[in-house]
Amino acid sequence: MILMSTRHRSASEKERHHSKKHEQEEFFATRKENISLSPVDFFSFGHIIMGMIIYLLVIWLFSSIPFVQFGAIICAVIIGIIWEIIENTVFFAHGYKAFENHRDSVINSFMDVIFDLAGALIAFFIPILWIDIVILVACVIVMLILGSMVK
């Protein structure tokens, strides 16, 4: 009888583990426990914003340097990587990670840097400041809406 309950418990544990693993496989996080684990979550739009702002700031500060656009794109990626390292070490160690108290998954960190790059590329290919500002505001609105929908 004890043996049966152990089997039952381990089967239940396996089912719970499989269910949890399945939840983590969401491409876009719709549940609080999947934030920072899924490849894309509502914070991804914040990384687009970050990439655009870094690009525009570097262009504004160093506009006299030839080929500054490419340097600005590289800066957005490097700062995005540095941000991910700081976020998942220093911020995590000090308890600043708000969602389920876990570090970002590797795929989430990778995609966050890709979204930083995407933001820089948007600003690069759309060099009209007021359109960039509209895109930034739209990203903020989308991020807020999606964030409020997370269960």
Backbone torsions as a table, in degrees:
resi	resn	phi	psi	omega
1	MET	NA	-41.8	177.4
2	ILE	-63.7	-39.5	178.5
3	LEU	-61.1	-40.8	179.5
4	MET	-64.7	-42.4	-179.0
5	SER	-67.2	-32.9	176.6
6	THR	-65.8	-43.6	177.2
7	ARG	-61.8	-44.5	-179.6
8	HIS	-60.5	-43.4	-179.8
9	ARG	-64.6	-43.8	-178.6
10	SER	-67.8	-34.7	175.8
11	ALA	-65.8	-40.3	178.1
12	SER	-64.6	-41.7	177.8
13	GLU	-63.3	-41.1	177.7
14	LYS	-61.8	-42.3	179.3
15	GLU	-63.5	-42.5	179.4
16	ARG	-65.1	-42.2	178.0
17	HIS	-62.9	-43.2	179.2
18	HIS	-64.0	-41.4	179.2
19	SER	-63.7	-44.1	179.8
20	LYS	-64.8	-41.5	178.7
21	LYS	-63.1	-40.4	179.3
22	HIS	-63.0	-40.0	178.5
23	GLU	-62.1	-36.8	-178.4
24	GLN	-72.0	-14.5	-177.9
25	GLU	-86.1	3.7	175.3
26	GLU	-60.2	136.3	177.2
27	PHE	-73.2	-44.7	176.6
28	PHE	-113.8	121.4	-176.6
29	ALA	-67.8	119.6	176.6
30	THR	-111.6	-8.7	178.9
31	ARG	-118.9	147.3	-176.4
32	LYS	-54.4	-39.7	-177.1
33	GLU	-69.2	-14.2	179.4
34	ASN	-98.2	-6.3	177.2
35	ILE	-60.7	132.5	-179.8
36	SER	75.8	-3.4	175.7
37	LEU	-104.5	-39.3	178.6
38	SER	-73.6	156.1	179.6
39	PRO	-57.3	-37.7	-176.1
40	VAL	-128.2	135.0	173.2
41	ASP	-141.2	-178.4	-175.8
42	PHE	-66.1	-20.7	175.7
43	PHE	-68.3	-16.8	178.9
44	SER	-58.5	-35.5	178.3
45	PHE	-68.2	-29.1	174.0
46	GLY	-66.0	-32.3	177.2
47	HIS	-73.2	-33.1	172.7
48	ILE	-61.6	-45.2	178.5
49	ILE	-59.6	-46.5	-179.2
50	MET	-60.6	-44.7	179.3
51	GLY	-62.0	-41.5	178.8
52	MET	-65.8	-44.2	-177.8
53	ILE	-65.5	-43.0	178.4
54	ILE	-61.1	-46.1	179.6
55	TYR	-58.5	-51.4	-177.1
56	LEU	-63.7	-38.0	179.2
57	LEU	-66.0	-44.7	179.0
58	VAL	-64.2	-42.0	178.2
59	ILE	-60.5	-43.8	-178.4
60	TRP	-66.8	-42.7	-177.0
61	LEU	-73.6	-34.0	-173.0
62	PHE	-123.4	37.4	-174.6
63	SER	-63.3	-21.5	-177.9
64	SER	-81.4	-11.5	-178.6
65	ILE	-83.5	131.1	178.1
66	PRO	-62.2	144.7	178.6
67	PHE	58.3	30.3	-179.1
68	VAL	-61.8	-25.9	-179.0
69	GLN	-59.9	-42.6	-178.9
70	PHE	-69.9	-37.5	174.9
71	GLY	-63.7	-36.6	179.5
72	ALA	-66.7	-38.6	177.4
73	ILE	-65.3	-44.2	179.0
74	ILE	-63.5	-40.9	177.3
75	CYS	-60.3	-41.8	179.7
76	ALA	-60.9	-41.1	179.8
77	VAL	-69.8	-45.4	-178.8
78	ILE	-63.7	-43.9	178.6
79	ILE	-66.1	-35.8	175.8
80	GLY	-61.8	-42.5	178.1
81	ILE	-65.0	-45.2	178.9
82	ILE	-61.2	-41.1	178.1
83	TRP	-59.2	-46.0	-179.1
84	GLU	-61.8	-40.1	178.9
85	ILE	-64.7	-47.8	-179.7
86	ILE	-64.8	-42.9	-178.4
87	GLU	-60.8	-40.1	-174.2
88	ASN	-93.7	-0.7	175.1
89	THR	-118.0	-71.5	-175.1
90	VAL	-65.0	-51.8	-178.4
91	PHE	-62.8	-41.3	179.2
92	PHE	-64.0	-44.3	-179.3
93	ALA	-62.5	-30.5	-179.0
94	HIS	-96.0	5.6	174.6
95	GLY	78.8	24.4	-179.3
96	TYR	-89.2	-3.3	178.0
97	LYS	-81.2	114.7	-170.3
98	ALA	-85.2	-22.7	-172.5
99	PHE	-99.9	108.7	172.8
100	GLU	58.0	13.2	175.0
101	ASN	50.1	51.5	175.5
102	HIS	-137.7	157.1	177.6
103	ARG	-74.1	163.4	174.5
104	ASP	-66.2	147.3	171.9
105	SER	-72.1	163.3	180.0
106	VAL	-61.4	-43.2	-178.8
107	ILE	-65.8	-35.8	178.6
108	ASN	-67.6	-43.2	178.0
109	SER	-63.1	-42.7	177.9
110	PHE	-60.2	-47.0	-179.2
111	MET	-67.2	-33.4	176.3
112	ASP	-60.2	-42.2	178.1
113	VAL	-67.5	-37.3	176.0
114	ILE	-62.4	-39.0	177.6
115	PHE	-69.6	-33.2	172.4
116	ASP	-60.3	-46.4	177.3
117	LEU	-60.9	-42.8	179.6
118	ALA	-60.8	-41.1	177.6
119	GLY	-62.4	-43.1	177.8
120	ALA	-64.1	-40.3	179.5
121	LEU	-67.7	-36.0	175.7
122	ILE	-60.1	-47.7	-179.9
123	ALA	-65.9	-33.1	178.5
124	PHE	-68.0	-46.8	-176.0
125	PHE	-81.1	-15.6	175.9
126	ILE	-121.8	82.2	-173.6
127	PRO	-82.1	22.5	179.0
128	ILE	-102.0	112.6	-169.8
129	LEU	-55.4	-44.4	-175.7
130	TRP	-66.8	-31.3	176.3
131	ILE	-70.2	-40.2	176.4
132	ASP	-60.1	-40.6	178.8
133	ILE	-64.6	-41.2	176.8
134	VAL	-60.9	-42.9	179.1
135	ILE	-64.3	-42.0	177.8
136	LEU	-59.8	-47.2	179.8
137	VAL	-63.7	-40.8	177.9
138	ALA	-61.7	-41.4	178.5
139	CYS	-63.9	-40.0	177.7
140	VAL	-62.5	-45.4	-179.5
141	ILE	-62.9	-46.2	179.5
142	VAL	-61.8	-43.1	179.4
143	MET	-60.9	-43.0	178.9
144	LEU	-66.0	-42.6	179.5
145	ILE	-64.1	-50.0	-179.2
146	LEU	-64.2	-38.0	177.6
147	GLY	-63.2	-35.9	179.2
148	SER	-74.3	-17.5	-179.6
149	MET	-88.8	-11.3	-179.6
150	VAL	-67.6	131.8	-176.6
151	LYS	-94.3	NA	NA
